[in-house]
């Protein structure tokens, strides 16, 4: 699946979810992004697409940049925000298709936030094998982080599949590719990562497995 298609599928999935949410559901907190509600996440993903399409990326992806999305779209109704995404979303997908390397983070980001929202709402995860495989493909960044730290690369294994080739580091067994994606993007706690099946000491690797801070408590979405 192309990166643009990964983005589009999450956009369409989230649009369907938000179209039917009541105010009390929109006000639910999202544990993976504790400063935000379900409604705030929509502001971020749509505002981010607006800024990317409009070239307003000077301080992306800082906290200040993402916070502006939430504030800017907070006065719009959910249907109005979804209408904005209907307009800028295809343009965002065109940017991704034109230069997938430059925009590689955007499909990961919207997939990740989709599952944050699903978790907050008690909805099942979307078992889209191609999208999950794309999210897990960011594992190559772990290779660079470990090399920079002077560590042998760990081997990531799911079932009989090797998701990351090791170079002498421990083997880490994950229950599925979805879990790799959630670990990579800071959606698991340190205790959850330690509890994975490691063939060796996980301690030296903990700072290098997630691109964001660990969750303060266990998360399961």
Secondary structure, 3 states (H helix, E strand, C coil): CCHHHHHHHHHHHHHHHHCCCCHHHHCCECHHHCCCEHHHHHHHHHHHHHHHHHCCCCCCCCHHHHHHHHHHCCCCCHHHHHHHHHHHHHHHHHHHHHCCCCCHHHHHHHHHHHHHHHHHHCCCCCCCHHHHHHHHHHHHHHHHHHHHCCCCCCEEEECCEEEECCCCCCEEEECCHHHHHHHHCCCCEHHHHHCCEECCCCHHHHHHCCCCCCECCCCCC
